[in-house]
Structure formats: structure tokens, C-alpha cells
């Protein structure tokens, strides 16, 4: 019996020894367990971050609006802009809206890439409530003059801020910035544009000095001359310093004229904007103008000082910062090419 017990004990000890050796030769298994622990820690950290982000998204603030005090997200993530200038104003503040009003079928070049996933709702007397609802906004920005009648229905979709009607876009930008808590960004937008305007004005003056410039907009049914008192004309003549004609009526913001009247405003340089360079009727109207003796005898035409610009990229000129920045580069490039 003692012998059997001794053999049995020896076998047990041998098995224990082999088991210990096997464990010593399994570093990968140990490493696997450590990695699992690390992954668990990372997962816990990610969960904490996600909860923090959700907490930020859930934070709210109270803002004073046209309709009194309302509660909105402190950091809205899905904003709808119900004005053709709001898309630019929002983007200049670093926000890509999820849905917007749009006048042209496509966005201007400078918005096409960032707005690739932004829903275009077009223009109508009443907002497209179904499209707005489908965009799942957490904030709606709308001009009071257009959307006040629809405020109740819009508010059922998401918190809605009605913004006051303003004479100039910088005031609209400041209104939006105040709602979104982006006042510093708005100031930077204005400072950058002012610097760009100065650079553009200096360059243009070096090219043509005090020679006169007339800004002509060819539309589907009329020809418009934009003077210094209109936002568009003011940008050309006051911001960029291009000299207007002395006989342009000081009391008029713009003039709708017939082709026969054009020689009365015979400037040294003509900036010609087709209201929509893809509209066949507008293109036809411009081509008819080019074929007339009236056109061919204009001073700027004879000197090859006609600059065809614009299209939808100029639509918001004088009404939004991105359009203004685009136009500066467009005009400078056009004048550099011919002077």
C-alpha cells in the first residue's frame, strides 16, 4: 500500500509540474487577457466620452426672439435656414445647415462642396413643412417678415427663432451669431472681408485708376443699371472704389432701361452680369444686345473693356459675405486679364 501511495503521489506531483510548465510557455494567452482588459478600459472611456457629448447636445439655453423667450439647444447640430442669404451667413460662422431655401437650382460654386448633403427646398410663399420635418432639425432660423404666419407650425417641428428684418447683411449675421453664441466668429468674418475689400480696391485702382465703370445686370425681361445707392452697386463703387458715371441719378438706386438708352451711360468700363448664365432667355437677350450697332459703338466695347461676370455666384452680392468675397476675386481677375 505504501508503494502504491508513493507512486500515486509521484504521479500527482509530475502532473502539477507539467501544468506549471505549460502555463509558463503560454505568454500569448496572458497577453490576450491583458488586451481584453485594455479594450474594456477603452470601451469604458469611449462610453464616458459619448455620454459627455450627449450631455453637451442636451444642454439648452433661453434666447429672446421676435416671439418672446424660447428655449433652444445650446449647441445646435442640425440647423435649417429659411432665407436665401441664411445659408451663406450660417456657413461663414462654421455651420453647414441641413436644409435651406435656394433661389437657383444649384448652389453657387463656393457652396457646392460643403453643401453636398444640404437639402434644397426652393422658394415658396409657405415653407415646405414636410421637407423641414424630414431634415430632422434641432433649430430653425427664419425671417420674421416671411415666416411669422407659419411660426406655430414650424415650432411644432423644432425650436424656431424668428429674426428681424434688417437693411444690411452684417446686422443679420450678428443676429444669427447672437443666437448661436458665435459673436467672435462674426467679428472675424467682417474683419477678413474688410481686409479683402481693401486689397481688391487697391489692385483695381492700380489697373484703371479713376476711369469710369458701369455695372449692368442683364435679366430675363429687362436691363438694370446698378448705381452706388443699391447694395450691389454700392459694393462695386464704394467698397471697391470703382468710379461711377457722374450723370447717374444720385437719387436712384438702380435704373431699368431699354437698349436705346444705354449710350447715355457710356462708361470707360462695363461690368456685365447675366442674372443666370444658364437661362436660355437671358443668354438670348445678351446675344441680341451684342449684335446691335448701339452696343458696338459704346466706348468700353471699342476698347475691349467689357467684363462678363457672375451668374448665380453673384446672386447674393451685397447681401452676404461669401458672395462678396467671391465677387472681389472675380472682378480683379477679369480686370487683370484685359488691363
Secondary structure, DSSP 4 states (H G I P E B T S, - for coil): -HHHHHHHHHHHHHHHHHHHHHHHT-HHHHHHHHHHHHHHHHHHHHHHHHHHHHHHHH-EEEEEETTEEEEEETT-SSEEEESTTHHHHHHHTT---SEE--SSSS--HHHHTTTTTPEE----SS--HHHHHHTT-SEEEEEHHHHGGGHHHHHHHS-EEEEPP-SSHHHHHHHHHHHHT-HHHHHHHHHHHHHHHHHHHHHHHHHHTT-BEEEEEE-SS-EEEE-TTSHHHHIIIIIS-PBPPTTS-TT-SEEEE-GGGGGGG--SEEEEEES-TT-HHHHHHHHHHHTSHHHHTSHHHHTT-EEEEEGGGGTTTTT-HHHHHHHHHHHHHHHHHH-
